[in-house]
Amino acid sequence: MKDRKTELAANLARVEERISAACAAAGRARDEVTLIVVTKTYPASDVRLLHELGVRHVAENRDQDAAPKAAACADLSLTWHFVGQLQTNKVRSVASYAEVVQSVDRIKLVSALSAAAVRAERELTCLIQVALDAESGERGARGGTAPDGIEELATAVAGSPGLRLGGLMTVAPLAGPYAGRQQAAFERLLEFSSRLRADHPAANMVSAGMSADLEDAVKAGATHVRVGTAVLGVRPSLG
Ligand SMILES: *Cc1c(COP(=O)(O)O)cnc(C)c1O
């Protein structure tokens, strides 16, 4: 366990250096960017070590794994983010531990999240996931609404009890005009964010960038980066 902590500390330090360097290069203050460590496929014991090392934001993408992990770490002061495709039958469970749901991409999910938040007497911060490769009216292969769905979802979230509109999230697309063009993809997301903020000034979170492309995201103006592999190591298989 001691070795694992040393390993995680070294990885975290490297990621921290990358974020700081990217902020400096972009003329941004380091505290404008929040690191969220994506702990999917890794055990609760790693979450505990990360907390000891100062991590306060963690993310998961499957409720089946996240719910027991969050329960095992309930004594720690951590903000749990849910970043995976979310089925409405999992919403009640997710609303019991997550403070932020970053993958809101359809109206049906908004009403389910609202009902669950009210029932749990919690406030859920919702980010709208944007699929930059989705056609008008569709969703992306990895979740997310087409850009022309943002406004309707934002209005729905903002008008729903128990929910707070936090901002936007994206995963750099593997297909379409932005495939392999992370910088351009994140800049596009920032354009959508500035349009969103015209109507919803408090919805200023922009979640973009992962292990491979966090510099591009920081440069484009992301406020939250979601880093898994670079902190915890290469994941065994899917996830
Ligand atoms: C797994 C995952 C990440 C982290 O990806 P890494 O490449 O391991 O840093 C970020 N965002 C989402 C939505 C993920 O599912």
PDBQT file of the ligand as one rigid body, heavy atoms in Angstrom, charges set to zero:
ROOT
HETATM    1  C1  LIG A 301     -12.380   7.517 -18.401  1.00  0.00    +0.000 C 
HETATM    2  C2  LIG A 301     -12.828   8.905 -18.606  1.00  0.00    +0.000 A 
HETATM    3  C3  LIG A 301     -11.944   9.980 -18.450  1.00  0.00    +0.000 A 
HETATM    4  C4  LIG A 301     -10.471   9.814 -18.109  1.00  0.00    +0.000 C 
HETATM    5  O1  LIG A 301      -9.780   9.305 -19.202  1.00  0.00    +0.000 OA
HETATM    6  P1  LIG A 301      -8.191   9.069 -19.140  1.00  0.00    +0.000 P 
HETATM    7  O2  LIG A 301      -7.804   9.013 -20.562  1.00  0.00    +0.000 OA
HETATM    8  O3  LIG A 301      -7.976   7.799 -18.417  1.00  0.00    +0.000 OA
HETATM    9  O4  LIG A 301      -7.601  10.226 -18.439  1.00  0.00    +0.000 OA
HETATM   10  C5  LIG A 301     -12.458  11.242 -18.624  1.00  0.00    +0.000 A 
HETATM   11  N1  LIG A 301     -13.754  11.463 -18.936  1.00  0.00    +0.000 NA
HETATM   12  C6  LIG A 301     -14.630  10.460 -19.097  1.00  0.00    +0.000 A 
HETATM   13  C7  LIG A 301     -16.027  10.779 -19.451  1.00  0.00    +0.000 C 
HETATM   14  C8  LIG A 301     -14.201   9.153 -18.941  1.00  0.00    +0.000 A 
HETATM   15  O5  LIG A 301     -15.073   8.143 -19.122  1.00  0.00    +0.000 OA
ENDROOT
TORSDOF 0
